[in-house]
Amino acid sequence: MHRKPNLPTKLCPVCQKPFSWRKKWAKVWSEVIYCSERCRRNKVKLKTSV
C-alpha cells in the first residue's frame, strides 16, 4: 500500500476521526460529510445526544 500524504482530509462529525479523499468521491468531495455509511446512519444519534 502506498502512502499519499498530499490528499485532502476532513473530520467526521460523528466519530471525530479524520478521513482522506477517495477517488470515488472525486466529483462530490465538497458534499462529503461523513467518513462512512455507518457514521452517516448514526448522525441522528449524534443530534439527539447533544
N, C-alpha and C positions, 0 to 999 in steps of 0.2 A: 504494500500500500504506500502510495506516495503522499507526502505531506504537501499541502498547498497553503502556505502561510498568508497569502495575499487575498484570500476570499473574504467578502464582507460577512459580518456576523450580526446577530440580533439576540436579544434576551427574551426568553419565553416568559410571558406574564403569569403562567400557571405554575411551572416547575422552577422558575428563576434560574434556569441554566442557559448558557449561551449556545446558539446553534449557527451553523455556517450555511452559506449559499449552496444550493444544489442545482445541478443542471436542469432538472425538471421544473424548477422554479424560475428559470431564466426570464420568462416573459411576465411573470406575476410577482417578482420579488418585493415590489413596493406594497403589495397586498398581503404578503405572508406575515402572520402574527404569531402563530404557534409552531413549536418545533415538531409536533407530531399529531397524528389523528387522535391519539389518546388525550393529549392536552387540549385539543380543540373540543373534544367531547366533555372534558371536565371543566370547561370555562364557566359553566353555570354554577358549579360547586364553589368556585372561587368567588363569584359575585355574591352568593348568599352567605358566605362565611365572613365577609368584610363588614 
